[in-house]
Structures are given as structure tokens and as C-alpha cells.
């Protein structure tokens, strides 16, 4: 399928609750079967496979259910495109007292699921309205805000 075991359920009707349950079940199974030691590790190397496997449980991408990569929302791969993000997800704004200019050079390599404007990944099965509140992205924001980022 995608190099990793997907879900076992047949195509189902997607809802926020069903998506949460599918994320939790697949995440727990991957951890139990040794695909990854934790949700954190799924998000750090297996995020695309994971997002695709979850989406396949609902029959694939639709207008309301999709997988996105962070670099799809950049101007040049290093700077977030604030206008594009605002057009798609108006609730997605920098956190931790940072503004768009502070984020230059901070675009994580990450794939996640969006359903009806909410953002989901292996660490965030409940979803968030602001993509900058996804745990993987939030950790980077905290690092930038505290000016304690490891050198690239």
C-alpha cells in the first residue's frame, strides 16, 4: 500500500470523530507492531505514510479530507505564504508572540491531514484549528520564541 500497513476498515463515512478514532487506532497499531516507537517518531519520518494510510481508510482524498505538506504553503520553501494560508485556513496564524517575519527559515518537513479546516496528525488525533498548534509545529514555534533552537 504505502510501505506500511494501513487500516483494516473498509471505506467509512468521514467525520471528526471517525477521523480521530482512525488516527488513534492506526497510531496505536504502528507503535504496537514496531513501525515506530511513538507518535512523535511517526511525525518525524513516517508522517506522509501515516496520513495516507489514515485517509485511505475513508476511501482516499476528497474536497473535505486531504493531506498537505508544509512546503505547499511557502513562497520559496523557507518562508510561509501568509496570504495563501489565510485563504485556506484563516484561523492559522503564528503563535508564541511570533509574526510571519519571525518564521523565515522555519518550515518543518511535515505532512498532515486536514478535514473541514481542522489539522490532524499522529500526535494530534483531536485536531486543531490552527496548523501552528500541531505539536510538531508548536515545538518549533516554542524554540523560535525562546531563541533556543539547535543549529541546522
N, C-alpha and C positions, 0 to 999 in steps of 0.2 A: 504494500500500500504506500507508505511514506517512509519506509525504513524502520518504523516502529509499529507496534501493534496498536491499531485503532480501537474504537469501541465495538461492543458486541451488539448494541441495539440497532434495530432497523431504523430507517429514516423516521424521525419523530417530528411532531409539531414543536417548533421552537418557541420558547417563552423565556423570560429571565430566570424563572425557577428551574425550568428544564435545562437551560444552559449551565446554571450553577451546579446542578446535580451531575451533569455530564462532565464538567471540569473536575469536580471533586472525585468522581468515580475513576476517571482516566488517570488523574494525578496520583491517586492512591494506588492504583494498579501498577503504574510505571514504577513507583517507589518500591512497592512490594516485590515486583518482579526484577528489580535491579536495573531498570533502564536509566534511572537517575537516583541519587541518594536523597534528594529533597526537591521541593517545589522551586526553591532558589536555583538549584542546578538545572532544572528543566528550563527555567527562564534564561539561563546563561549557557546556551549552546543547543538546546533542543526546542526552543520556542516555536520555530516555524513548523516542525514536525508535530508538535503538540497542538498548536492552533488548527492545523489542517486536519488532524485526527478528530478533534472535537467537532469541527464544522462538518466533516463527513458523516458524523452520526445524525445530522439533520438533513442529509441529502446534498450537501455542498453549499457553496455561497449563494446568497440571494441579494436582493436590493437592501434588505434589512440586516443581514448577517454576513460579515466579511472579515477577512484577515488583512491587516495592514502592517507595513514596515515603517519604522520611524523615518527613514530617508525618503519615503514618498512625500513627506511633508516638510521638505527642506528646499532652500533656494539652490544650494550647491553641495549638499551632503554634510555641511558643517554649520549651517545656520537655519533654524526653524523658519518656515514661511508662516508668519503670524496671520496674514490675511487668509491664506488657504485653510489653516486650522480654524480660524474664526468662522469661515464659511461653512465648514463641515461640522464643527463642534464648538459652538460659542462659549460653552462652559469651560473649555480647556485653555487655561491661562497659567503662566508661570506662578509657582508658589514660593514660599520661604522668603518673601520680600524681594525676589528677583524680578527683573523685567526681561523682555525679549533680547535686548542687547547683551545682558549678562550671560546668556545661554550660547553665544557664539562659540563653536567648538565642542559643545555638549549636545550631541545627538547620539543616543545609545543605539547599538546594533540590536534591535529587538523587533519581534513580530508579536502581535496581539490580536485579539478578537474584538470586533465592535458589533454590538447588536442594539439597534434602535438608539444609537447615540451613547450607549454605555460601553466602557472599555473593560475587557476581561483578559486574564492570563492565568498561568498556573498558580501564582501567588495571590491572585485576586479573583476568586470564584464568585464573589458577590457583585463584582463590577463597581466601577466608579464613573462619575460624570466627567471628571477632569482627567485627561490622559496623564497629566503630570502627577496625579495621585496614585498611579500604578506603582507598586512597591519598588520595582527595578528603577523606574524613572525618579521616584521620590528620593531614593538613596542618593542618586546623582545630584538632585536639587539640594539636598542637605549638605552634601560635600561642597558644592559651589558656594552655598550660603555661609558655610563655616570656613571657607578657604582652606580646606584640609584634604584636597584631592590628591591622590597619588599621581606621580608624573606619568604621562602616557608612554 
